[in-house]
Amino acid sequence: QVIGFSSTASGERHAFLWTAEEGMVDLDTLGGPDSFAYGINEQGQVVGFAYTT
């Protein structure tokens, strides 16, 4: 599993989770323009932050 963030076509930055089974999955945001993933534990829980405005 790999986590990170990537720019969308509209220039927003979204957190993502990549797995061999599913490829890159957009984790979306919390209602604002940007989200960032910075860590993942053995259970696959992702930690990060998001801007809400």
WOZI-V181274 format. One record per helix or strand of 2 or more residues. SS is the DSSP state (A for helix, B for strand). FROM is the first residue (numbers start at 0). TO is the last residue. If there is no record, write none. Layout:
BEGIN
ss:SS from:FROM to:TO
ss:SS from:FROM to:TO
END
This chain:
BEGIN
ss:B from:1 to:6
ss:B from:12 to:18
ss:B from:22 to:25
ss:B from:33 to:39
ss:B from:45 to:50
END
